[in-house]
Amino acid sequence: MTKPLVVCVDDDPDLLAGVVRSLKALPIEIASTSEPQTALDWVAERDVAVLVSDFEMPGMNGVALVAKARVLRPETVRILLTGVRAFATAIDGINQGEVFRYINKPFDRAQLRDAVTAAVERHHELVATVSERERSKRRAQIAAALEAEFPGLTQVVRAFDGAYIVPPTSPDIAAALGVDGLAVRRQP
């Protein structure tokens, strides 16, 4: 199993290096950048488990970044680092980017590691949910295609006494299936 990828974004190289140093002890792969657009490219191209972003960056703030990342890859869990302790910042992050955790700067290294560990676990849960949803959707598509081609195959109808009700079929199909001589109760 490959290590989960955590992308860290901060326009301040010293703070970015501090975030990366804090996370090196975790069993994760770390990619870091000072450019929000580079982080978005990585989110689009790779299976990014967690995005850790600064809030205040030139060009694109952290809320805009996590909101775009959410659209690109909803199962990427988003953490926002902020020195701004404003209620509006938190509301924007929650409403636009569905931020998993806020961490105030200066940050406590253990708190950051705990948040990233919890975010990786949440990512695994989201991936499992998405995978099951995709499998369920694919099963429904296959069942619908089969039902369209072979009516009654996936949706069997029974009479009150338990007998199968067979929908009308063309004589050619019945003959091809070798059931043209069977006595069946036909659907009215």
N, C-alpha and C positions, 0 to 999 in steps of 0.2 A: 504494500500500500504506500502510495506516495504521500509525502508530507503536505499538509494543507498550506496553501499560499496566502500569505498576509501581505497586503500592499499598504505601505505607509507613505503619507503625503504631507509635507510641510515646506513652506517657502523659506524657512529659517534652517540653514544647513546644520547649525549646532543642535537645535531642538530635534531635527530629523535624526541626526546621529545618536542623540540620547534615547529616542524612541527605539531605534534599531538595537542599540546596546541593551536596553531593558528587556527586549524580547528574544535575544539570542539564546537564552537558556531553555526556551520552549521548543518542543519537537515540531517546528514549523519551518517552511521556507519563507524568507523575507525578501521582498523587493521594495526599494524605496526610490522616491523621486521628489523633486521640488516642483514639478509641473503637473497640475491637475489633469490636463489633457492626456499626458502620458499614462497617468493612472487609469483614466477612462479607457484608453486603448488596451491596456492590460486586462481590465475587467471584461471588455468585449471579446478579447482573443483567448483568454485563459480562464481556467476554473478558479477564480479568486474566492477564497473562503471568507476573508475578512478585509475590509477597507478601513484603515485608521487614518483619519484626515484632520488637519488643522482647520479651524473655522475661518480665521482671517488670512486670506491669501489674495494677492493681486490677480486680476483677470477673472477668477472664478472663486467664490467663497466656498467654504466647506459644505454648506447646506445645498448649494447648487450642484456641487460635485456628487454628494451622496444621493441626491434626487435623480440625477442622470444615471448614476450607477445602478440605482434601484430599477430603473426602466430597462437598462441593458441586461442585468442579471439579478433578478429579485432574490435569489438565494444567497447572494453575497451579503454578509452581515456587516452593518455599518456602525463605526464608532467615531464620535466627533470629539476632538480635543479643542478646548476653548479657554481663553483667558478672559473672555467676556461673560460676565455672570448676569446676563439679561434673560428675563422670562421669555421675551419675544424670540430670542435665539433658540431656546429650547422648543418652543411651540413650532417655529418654522422647521426645525430639524425633524420633529416628530411628524408633522403634517406632510411635509414634502419628501423627506428622505427615509421615513420610518427608522430613525436612528435607534440602535439597540442600547447603546450606553453613551453618556456624556462623561467626559473626564476633564476636570478643571486643570489648567496649567497654573503654576508648575505642578506636575503630576507626581504621584507616588508610584514608584516602579512596580511594587507588588500589586497595587490596585490595577495598573495597566495590564500586567501579566494575567491577573485573575479575569479581567474583562475580556481579554483576547482569548483566553482558554474557554470561557463561557461562550464567546461568540463562535469559536470553532465548533463547539458542541451543537450550538443552535444551527450552524450551517449544515452539519451532518443531518440534523432533523429535517431541515427544509429540503435538502436534496432528496432524502428518502420520501418525503411527501410529494415532491414534484415528480419523482420517478414513478410512484404509485399512481398519481393522477394521470400521467402520460400513458402508463400501461392500461389503466381503466378506460381512458379515452380511446386508445387503439383497439381494445377489445370491443367497445361499443361500435366503433366504425366497422370492424370485421363482421360483427353480428348483424349490423344493418345491411351491409353488402350481401351477406349470405341470405338474409331474409328477403331482400329485394330480388335476388336471383332464384331462390327456392322458398317461396312463401310457406310459412308454417314450420320451417326447419328449427328456428330458434324460439318461436312463440307458439307453442302447442296449445290448442284450445280443446277443452273437454266439455262433454255434455254433463247434465246434472247427475247421470248415473255413472260417470267416469269414462265413458267411451270417448275416443278421440274423434274430433270433428275435423274432417279433411276438407280444405277449401277446394273449390272447383279447379280442376286442372285440364289442360287440353288433352285430347285423346293421344296425340303424338308423344307428349311427355310421359303419360301413363304407360304407353306401349314401350317406349324406350327404357323405362324403369322396370318393365316386366310386371306391372301391377294392374294391367287393364282388365283382368278377369276377376279381381278381388271384389268382394261385396263390402262396401264401406258406407257408412251413413254420411251423406253429403250435407254440407252446410247449406241452409236454405237461402 
